[in-house]
Amino acid sequence: MSEFARVLGEIIEQGRQERTFSVKELAERAGITPSYLSNLKQANRNPPAQKTLYKLTEGLRQLHVSEDAIQQVVEAYNRHHISYQDESKLLESLIDEYKEEGTLFERVRQGVQTKGLVTKRFADDRDISGCDCQTSGAVEGDRRAFFSRAIRLLEAVHDCDALGGRIYITCFHQDGMDETLSRDRKTLRDLLRSLLWVGSPFQAFHLWGGDITRSITVITDFLEQYIGTSRCFLYEIPQGEHLPEYLAVEGMGFVEAKPLSEGRYWIRYEIADRDAPAQTDELQALIRYLEYLLGPLEQRKPLVETHAPARKFSITPVTQKLVETEACSSKSELLLIKSSLSARLRSEDTLRETLEAHSVPQEDIEDYTAHHLERLAAYEQRLQSGKERAIHEKAFLTKEFHEILTHLVPQHAEQQTILALEARLFREQLLQILQTLLRHPNIQLALADQEFLIRFSLSGDTAFFSFDPPGTLGEPPLKRDDLLVRAWTAHPDVVYQLRLEFDTIWKSIDAQWRSDTEQGRQEVIRFFMTEPIKALLNADISETALWEFIGDLIDSAGTLDAESFTRELCLHEQAADQLFILSGTFPLISMPIEVGPWDTRSSVRTRQLVFHARIREIERVEIILSQQRTEAYWTSGTYGTHSFSREWILRHKQAFESLLLDFPEKITTTVLPGKEDFPIELEIINRKYVVFQKAETAGEKGGIIVHDGELADMLLAYIERNILSVCQSRLAGGTRVLDWLNTNAAD
C-alpha cells in the first residue's frame, strides 16, 4: 500500500470511529464518487492528479479535519509523485481523474458551452480599468506577483488600438491548491482569449515543456480553454520544463519569472506605454529566443491549433489539415460525431451552384470545391478499403428535415432560392447515406438521443473538434459549415483516449439505432427514408417535389430485385384487410393473369392470384386513378415499359369493371380529371405498410416497403388535402366510374 493511501485511509478511519464523517460524506464534499474515494484509500487506484487532490483536501477542511492531518496527505502525495518512475501509471492516474470529472470529450464540449466563439465586438467592448502601477522593473516575489503583472500586460494590450502581432506564453505549471492563483490564471486566460477573435491580428503561441505524464491534462485543458479562438497554437518544447515562465507580446512588453527557491521567483517585466507601444531591444531579444525554441517555421508541428474562417467560405489551416489527414488515412478507420450529416456527401455541381448563389468570389469557389473534391475522393477510397463509424443526433436530423428539406422545389424549376439549393444539397447527403448503408457494410452509422454540441472526427492519428458559433443554429447547413470554429490535435495520448471515449459513446447507444447489427441497420435505414417524407408531408410540399424526392429514395434505397420485392409485397397483401392504391391507371393486381408479358410462375402472377382470391375477404379497397393517364393507356397501350395489344387492354378494362360490379360496397374508385399521371404508385396496406414504386417500372423493378403507421396516416391526409380536395370535378362512386369506363373507353 502506498504512503498516500495509508495516510488517507487513517484519516477516514478516524472520522468513521469518531462518527464525524463517512466515506460518502467526504466524497460528496470533494465532488467525487464514493467508490473512487474507497479505491484511493485502499490503493486500488493510483493517487489522483493535483486538481482532484485539491478538491479532496477542501472536503477534509469542510469536515473540520486538522490542518496537520491534511498536510500529511499533501506531503505523502508529493513524495509519491517525486518518486514516480513509471510514467504509464501516472498516466493511468490522470485517466482515473477524467472518469471522475468528465471525459476528455465532455470537457471540450463544456468549454464550447461556457465560452463559445470569441468575437471582435466582445474584445472591443471590454471594460478594462486603468492602472497607474510601475511599468518596468525587477522584483522578487511569489507566483501571485508574476500573475498580477502578466494580467496588467494583457490589460494594456486591450487598451491599445491598432495593435496586433504575436503573443508568446509558456504553459504555466499547476497552481497546486492555491485558490487565488487559480483565479488569477483564469483571469489571464480570459484576457488572452478575448484577443483571439475571428480575423484578429494577434496570434498566440503556447510553449509547453512536454512532460508525457501531463499530456492529456495539458492538451484537454488547452482545448477546453481556447476552442472558439482563432490562430491559437500549442507547441511542445523539448526539455522545456526548465524554461522560466514567460508572457511576451510583440510591440507591447513582457513578464518573466525565474525560480529562485520553493515558491519564490525573480520577476522582470516591461510594459510599454499604452499610447505609444514600442518594441524594445530587450523584448526583441526575448522574442528571437522564443522563436528559436519553436524552431524553423516550416518545421513547426503544433500539438493543437484553433482557427475560425475570416471570410465567407475561405479555407483555414485547420480545414487544410483536415483534408490532408483524411486523404492520407483513407484506408484506416474514421470516427465521426456530428449533429447533422457529413459535408463530404454533397455533389460538386450543386455545391458550386449554391456557392454562386451566396455571391462567393470565383477564386474562393475554386479553392472551396477543390478541397471538397479531395475529401470526396478520400471518402470514396474509404468506401472501398477503409472503415468508418459515425454518430449523429436523431433530434437534430429530424429538425433539419423539417427546417431545410421542406424548401425543396421541383428540380427543373426556374427559380432556385438559396434555401432551395441548400435543400438540394441536404437531399444529396441523405441519398448518399442511404446508398452507403445499403452497399457498404464497412461504413457504420448510429443515431443518438443525446445532444453533442460539438463535432468531432478522428482520422488516422489526428483528432478534429469543431462547433457551431452562437447565432448559426437556424442557418442552413452549408452556411453553418462555413462558420465552423475548428481545432485539432495529433498528440498520441489524447488520440488514444478519444478512441476509447468514442467506443464508450458508441456502445452506450441502443443497438436498435446502430447499423452494426442487422436490426439496427434496418431501423437506421427506415429512419432516413420515413422521417424526411413525414417532414415534407407535414409542410404540404408541392406534389411534384414530393414525388421527385420519393423517386430519388427508390433509386437510392429501393429493392432493385423485382422478384424479391414482389414476394415481400405479396406476403403483406395476403394479410390485408384494407388496401389503398394510388395509381396512374388500372393497378397491376387488377389485371387478369392471362394479360401481360409476365411468366405464369413469376411473383407478379402470384400477386394477382392472391388479390383475386382475397378480394372477398378484404374489408375495403380504395383506388385513385388519373383520368388522363388511364385514357392514354386505352389509346396507346403503354403500361409501364410494355406495349399491350388491343385485346389485352380490353380484357384488363373488363376485369376492372367486373371488380367494381361484383364488389360495389367494398371497392371505392375515384378518377381525377385533368390529372396527367402519378409518377409514383402508392399502396397502403392495413394503414401500416407503405409501398412505393416508380410507375414507369412497376412490375419490372422493385421499390420501397416500410412498416410505419404514422407515415401511412400522414400520406392519406396529404392526399386528401392536396390532391382530392383541390379536384372539384372528380369522378367518385361506382356508378359514375362505370359510366365513364363505358363512355370513354376505346373498343
N, C-alpha and C positions, 0 to 999 in steps of 0.2 A: 504494500500500500504506500502511495506517495505521501510525502510530508504534508502537502496541501490537503489531501483527502483526510488524513488523520486529524489535523487541526480543525478543519471544518466539521468533521464528524463529532469531535469532542464538544465543540460549542453547541451543536444541535442537540446532542445527547443531554448536555447540561440544561438546556432550555426545556427539554422534554421532562427531565426529572423534577425540575423546579416548577414545571407547569406554567412557564412564562410564554412559550410559543412552541409550535409544532412545525414539522417539515412543510405541511400545507400552508400554514400561515406565513412562513418565511418565503416560500415560493410566490405567494400572492403579492407580498410586499416588494419582491425583487422583479416581478413581471416575467417569471419563468415557470415552467410546468413542474409540479411536484415530482414526477417521475425523473425528470432531468436532474433535479436537485438531489434526489436519492442516489442516482447513479454517480454524481460527483462525489458525494461523501463516502460512497462505497468503492471509489476508484474504478468504477466500471466505465467511466468516461475520462478523457484527458482534461486537465484544468482548462477553464474557458479562456476566451480572448478577453482583453482588458475591459471592453465595453460591458460584458456580462459580469465581470468581477466588480466593476463599479456599481452596477445595479444590486449585486449581492451584498456588498458592504453597506450600501444605503439602506437596504432592507433590514440588515442587522442593527443599524443605528435606530431605525424606527421602532424596533423591538427592544430598545434600551440595552443592547449588549455593550459591554465596556469597550472603550477605545483601545485598551491594551489587547483585548482579545481580537478585535478587528485588525489591529496592526500585525498580530501574529499570523493571521490569514494572508495579509498582503505580503509579508516577508516570506512566508512559505511559498506563495505563488511566484514571487520574484526569483527565489533561489531555484525553483523548479524550471523556470524559463531560461535562466542563465546556464543551467546545466544541460539543457536540452541539446542533444546531438542528432536526434532522429527527426529530420525535417518533416517526414511523412506523417509522424504522429502529431506534430504541431499543426500541420495542415488539416489533419482529421479533427483536431480540436476546433479549428476555425469553422469547419463544416458543421460540427455539432452546434456551434453558436447560431449558424444560419437557420438550423432547424427550430431553434427557439425564437429567433427574431423575425423569421420570414425568409423565404428562399431568395436567391440572388435575383431571379426574375421578378418576384414580388417587390423587392426593394427598389429596383429600377422603375417598376410601374408606380410605386409610391412617389418616387421623385417626379414622375410625369404629372401625377395628380396634384401634388403640392406646389410645384414650381412652374410647370407649363413652359410656354415659349417666351423668351426674352425679346422684348420689342424696343424699338428706338424711343418711342414715346415714354415708356417706363423709365428708361435711362435718363431721359432729359428732365423728367418731372420729379426726380428725387429731391427730397428736402434735406440738403446737406448743410449743417450748421458750420459756421466759420470757426477757425481755431487760431489763436494767436501764439501758440507754443513755438519754441525754438525749432528752426527748420533744418539744422545740421548739427553734428557733434558726435561724440563718442562717450558712452556711459557703461558702467557695469550694472547689470540688472537681471531679473528673472524673465521667464517667458512672457509674463504679462507685459513687461516693458517692451519686449520685442513686438508683440501683437498690437499694442497701442500705437506704436509708430508706423507699423505696416497699415493699420486702418487709416491713420492720418494721411499716409501717402495716397491711398486709393480715393479717399475723400477729396484730396487736392486734384486728382485726375478727373473726378466727376465735375468739379467746379471749373475745369479748363475747357473752353470751347475750342473748336477747330484743332482737336488733338487726335492722335492715333499712333499706332505703332505696335511694337512687340512688348509683351509683358512676360517676365520670367519669374517663376515661383517654384521653390523646392517643396516637395511634398512633406508637409510637417509631420514630425513624429507624433505618436499618440500622446494625448494630453493627460494620460493617467486618469486620476479620479478627481481632478480639479474642475469643478463645475464652471467656475468663472472663465477658465481657459477655453472650455468647450464653447461657451457663449461667444467669446472673442473670435474664435476660429469661424464660427457660423457667420458672424458679422462680416468678417473678412471675405469669406466665400460669397456671401450675398452681394457685397460690393463688386467683387470680381465678375460674378455672373451678369450683373446689370450692365457691364461694359461690353458684353459679347452678344449684342443683338444681331438680328439678321442684317447683313450688309455693313456691319460695324467695321471701322478702320483698325480695330485692335485685333491682335492675335495673342493667345495665352499659351505659353509653353510650361507645362508642369514637369519638373525633373524629379525622378524618384530613384531611390537608392537600389531598388531591385532585389530586396530580400525575398527569396522564394516563398518563405513561410507566411509572408504578408500579402502575397499577390492577390488572392481572392478578396481580402478585405479592402485593399487599396483600390483595386480596379472597380469593384462594386460600389465603393464609396464615391469614386470619381464619377461613374455613370449616374448614380443617384443624384449627385450634386449638380452635374454640368450638362446632362441631357436637356436639350432646349436652348443651348447656346450655339453660337456659330464660331468656327475657327478656334476651337479649344483642343489642345493636344496633351497627351500624357506620354512621356518618354522615360524609358528605363536607362539609367546611367550606371555603367559597370562600376562597382565598388563605390557607389555614390553615397553609401551610408555614412561616410566620413565627411561629407560636404557640410559646410555651415548652412544655416537657414538663410535663404535669400528671398527678397521680393524686389525686383528691378523693373522699372517702367521706362521705356525708351523716351528720352527727352524730358523726363519728369523727376526721376530720383531713384533712390534705392534704400533698402534697410538690410543690414547684415547682422547675424548673430553667431558668434563663435563660442563654443562651450569652453568654460574655464574650469569649473568643478561641478559637482552634483547640483543641478538646478540653477546654476549661475552662468551668465553669458557676458561676453564683451560685445556690445551693440554699437555699431556705427550706422549713421543714417544721414541722408542728404535729400531734402525735398525742395525742388525748385519753386520759385515764386509763381503763384498761380497766374498772374497777369503776364509773366514773361518766362515761360518754360524754356529750358536750355539743356543741352547735352554736355555735361562737364567732362573733363578728362577722366576723372575717376569713374564716372558712370560708363563712359565709352569703354574703358579698360575692363570693367566688370562684365559688360555685355559681350565683349570679344571673348572673354574667358568662358562664359556660359555657352556661347555659340561653339567654342572649341569642344566643350564637353558633349554637346549634342552631336557633333561630328559633321562631315560634309553634307550639304543639303540633299544631294542626290542619293545619299546612303541612309538617310534617316528613315526609320520604320517605327512610327508611333504605336504604342500599345492600345491606345484609344484615341479616336478622333471624332469630333462632333461638327456637323455642318447643317446649315439650312440654306435653301436657294435664295440668291439675292435678287433674281428677276424671274419672270414667268417662264416656266419650262426650260430652265437652264440646268446644265449638268454640273453637279458639285463633285468635289474629290471623293466624297463617300459614295455617291452614285457610281462614279467610275470604278471605285474599288469593288462595289457590289457586282458590276458587270464582269470585271476581270475574274473575280473569285468564282462566280457561277460557271464561267467558261472553262476554268481550269479544273473544276471539281464535278463536271457533268456525269462522271461515271461513279461517283460516290453518292451517299445518301444526303439529301437536303431536308432539313427540318424547318417547318414554317408555322408560325402562329400569326394569323391576320384576321381582323374582323370580317372583311369582305374578301372578294376573290382576287387572285394574283393578277397584276397588271401585265404579266408576261403573255397572257392568253388573248390579248387584243390583236386584231388584224392590222397590218400596216396601212392598208388603203383607208379604212375608217379612221384610224389614228391620225393620219395626215389631214384628212378632211376636217376632223374635229379641231386639230391644232390651227388650221387655217381659219376656221370659224372663230377661234379665240384671238385672231389677229396676231399670232405669233410670227416674228420675223422669219423669213425663209431660211436663213442661216441656222437659226435655233431649231427650226423644224428638222433640218437635215441632221443636225447633231443628235437631237432627241430620238428620231426614228432610227438612226444608225445604232445607238445604244440599245434601243428596243429590239432591233433585229439580232443583235449579239445575244441578248437574253433569250430571245425566242429560239435561236439556234442551239443554245446550251440546253434549253428545256426539251427540245426535240431529241437531242442526243441523250438526255437523261431518260426520256421515254423508252429509248431502245436499249440502253445498257446501264442505267443507274437506278436509283431508288428515291422516293420522296414520301414524306408524311406531312400532311398539312392539317392544321386545326383552324376551323372558322367558327364564328358565333352564329347560332341559329337565329336569335332575335334580331341581330344586326342585318343579316341577309334578308330576313323577312321584311324588315323595314325598307331595305333598298329595293326589293321587289315592288313595294307599294309606292315609293317615292321617285325611283329612277326608271324602272322598266315600264311604268304606265305612261311614259311620254313617247312610247313607240308610235310611229306613224307608218303607213304603207311604204314599202321600200322604194317605190318609184314615185313617191310624192315629190312635187316640185319644190316645196318649201321644207327645208330640214333645219329646224332651230338647233341651237347648241344643246338644249336638253334632249331633243330627239336624237342627235348624234351621240350624246352620252349614253342614251338608252340603247342605241345600236351597239356601242362598244360593250356595254354590260351584257347584252344578249349574246354577243360573240364569246365573251368569257364563260357565260353559263353553258352554252352549247359545247364549248371545248372541254369543260369539266365533265359533262356527261359522256362525251366520246372517250375521254381518258379513263373514266371509271369503268366503262364497259369493255375497253380494249387493252388496257394496260394494268394488269394486277400488281405490278411493281410500284404503282403510284397509289398511295392510300390517303384517305381523307376522313376526318372526324368532325362532327358538329357538336359544339359545346354549348351548355346553357349559361356558363359564366361570361362575364364581361372582362375583356383583357386590357382595353385602353391603349396598349402599345402593340406594335407589330414587331415580330421577332423572326429572324431567319438565321439558320446555321448551315453554312455551306463550306465543305472542306474543313479548314482549321480556323475559320473566321466567323464571328457572330455579329449580326447587324441588329440594331434597335432603331425603331422609328415610331413616331406618334403624330396624330393629327393635332395641329395647333388649335387653340381656342377659336371659336367662330367659324370653323370649317365643317362642322358636323352636318349642316344642311347642304353643303356644296356637293355637286355631282362628283363621281369617283375620280375622273381624270384630274379635275382641279384639286381635289383633296390630295391625290398622289403627288402632284406638283409641289404642294406646300409642305410636304413631309419634312420634319426635322429628323436628321439621322445621326447615328453614332455607330462605331464599330470597334471591336477588339479582337485580337488574334492571340491573346495570352493562353497558353495550353491549359493551365489550371482552370481558368474561367470557362473556356470552351468545354472542357470535360464536365465541369459542374453543371453547365447549362444543358448538356446532353442528358445528364441524369434527371434534371428537373423536367425537361421536355417529356421523357419517358414516364415520369410520375404523373404529369398532367394528362398524357395520352391514356394511360391505364385507368385514370380516375373517371374518364368519360364512359358512359354506359355503352356496352358492346353493341347495343341496338343502333347506336349512332356512329359506329366506326366501320369503315369498309374493309378492315382486315378480317372480318367474319362474314360469312355469306348472308346471314340475316341482316347484319349491319349494312353491307353493300347494297342490298335491295332497298333498305329503308332510306339510305342516303340518296340513292338514285331517285326514289319516289319523291323525296322532298324537293329535289331540284327540278322535277317535272311538274308536280302538282302545285306547289306554293306560288311559283311565278304565274301560272294560269289563274289561280284564285285572285291574285293581285290585279291582273288585267280585267277579270270579270267584275271585281268589286269596283273598279274605276270606270266601268262601262266603256272600255276602249272600243274603237271602231271595229266593226265586224271584219273588215278586210285585214286590219292589223292583227286581230286575234287569230284568224285562220292562217295567216302567214307564219305567225310565231309557232302555232301548233304544228304546221307543216315542217318547220325547221326542227322542232323537237322530234318528230317522226324520223326525219333524215338522220339526226344525231344519235337518238337513243331508242328508236323503234326496233322491233324484232324483224330483221330483214328476211328471215326464213318464213315464207308464206305458209308452209305446211305446219310448222310448229306453232305459229301464231294462230292459225285457224283451228287447230286441235284444242288449244287452250280456250279460245273463244267458244268453241262448241261445248266444252265442259261446263262453262258458266251458263250458256243458253239452255242446256239440259235441265238446269235447276231454276229456270226463270219463271217467275210469277208475273212480272211486269217487264215490258220492253218499251223503250223509247228509241225511235230511229229518225235521224235527220239525214236525208239523202237527196242528191240532185234528181234522181229518177227512181224507178221501182227498185227496192232493195234486192241485193243478191240472194238473200234467203227466200224471197218470194218466188224465185224462178223455178219452173219445173225441172226435174233432174235430167230430162232429155234435151233441154235447151242449153246452148253454150258449148264451148270447146273443151270443158274440163273432163278428165277421165272419170269413169264411174267409181273408181277406187280412191279418188282424191278426197282430201279433207273438206273441200268446198261442197262436194256432193253429200258427204256425211252431214255436214251442217244443214244443207237444205232438207235432207230427210228428217233430221231431228226436229227442225222447225215445223214441218208439215205434220209430223207425228205428235208434237207437243202442243200445237195450237189450241186443241180442245181443252187442255188443262191450264194454259196460261190465262191469267185473270184479265190482263189488259195489254193491248198493243197500241201505241200511239206513233203515227208516221207523219212526217212533214216532208213534202216534196216541192221541188221547183217546177212551176208550170213550163217555163221557157226551156229548161234542160230536158224535161220529160218529152215535150213535143219535138225537140231536136232529136231525141233518141228514136222516136217513131219515124221521123223523116230520114235520118241518116243511117240509123242502125249502129251508131257508135256507142259502145258500152265499155268504158274504161279504155283499155288498149286494144279491144276487139271490135270487129265489124260483124254485126249479126245479119243474117238473112231476113227477108221479109217474113218468112214462115216463123222463124224464132221470135221475132218481135211480136207478132200476133199471138203466139202461144203464151209468151210472157205476159202480155196485156190481159189475155183471157184468164190466166191463172190468178193475176192480181184482182181482177173483177170478181172472180169466184170467192176469193177470201173475203172481200167486202160483203158479198151477198150471203155467204154462209155464216159469217160471224159479225153481224151488224152491231151487236151490243158490246162486242169485245174489241174490235179494231176501229180505231178512230184515225181518219186520214185528213190532213189539211194540205191544200195545194196553194202555193203562193204565186199569184200572177206577177209578172214583171221581174221575178227573181231569176237572174241569169243562171246561177248554179251555186252549189255548196262545194267548195274545193276540198273540204274535209267531211268525210262521213262519220257521223257520231252515233254511237249506240250506248244506251244506259240500261243496265240490267239490274232489276230489283232496287233501283236507286242506290246501288252500292258500287257496282263495277262500271267504269267508264272506259269506252273503247274508241280510239281514234284511228282512222285510216285515211290515206290520201284517196280521193275519189277516182283519180285517173289510174291508180294502180290497185284498186280494191280487188282482191282475189288473186292477184299476181305477186304482191309483196306483203310484208307484214305491217305492223303498226304498233300501237301502244295500248296496253291494258293495265289499268290501275284500280286498286281497291280503295275507294275514298268516297264515303257517303256525302261528306260536306261538299266536295267538288261536284258530285252529281247534282245536288240541290242547287248549287250556285250556277251551274250550266243551264239547268231548267229555268231558273229565274231570269238569267240573262237572255235566253231565247224568247221568253215571254215579253220582256221589256223592250228588247232591241230588234226583234225580228217579227214576232207575231203581232204585237200591238201597233207597230208602225205600218202594217199592211191591212188597210181597211177593207179591201175587196177580196180577201182570201176566200177560197172555197173550203168550207168545213162541213162535215157531216156526210154520211154515206150516200144519201140521195143526190146531193149536189155534185159530189165527186164522180158518182156513177154516170150522171148526166153528161158531165164534162168528158169522161172517157168515151162515151158512146158518140158524142157530138164531134169531138175534135180528133180522135184517133184515126190515123190513116188505115184504110182497109187493105 
